[in-house]
Amino acid sequence: ARRHLTVFGALAVCTLLVVGSAFLPIDNRAFKIGITLTIATVEAVLVAAFLMHLVSERKMILGFLVLTGVFFVALLALPIFSDADHISHFFR
């Protein structure tokens, strides 16, 4: 319960930072968006790690991460292999 209250406090602080960053006197819009997205990423990590209890699921998360990487590389390689297919000229 104490961990949840700490995470709740951190999320409340992050929310206040996001609201406060909207009122910063910075003319560079891209920089403001970067600040907001950075704070939102911290919030997402806090929610995923602690409230969804993913911080204690290291082995399973690592497995899913590796599987995602394998599928990502495979999907990137598909167009390369199809472009290198030399039999396709018989069907044009």
Secondary structure, 3 states (H helix, E strand, C coil): CHHHHHHHHHHHHHHHHHHHHHCCCCCCHHHHHHHHHHHHHHHHHHHHHHHCCHHHCHHHHHHHHHHHHHHHHHHHHHHHHHHCCCHHHHHC
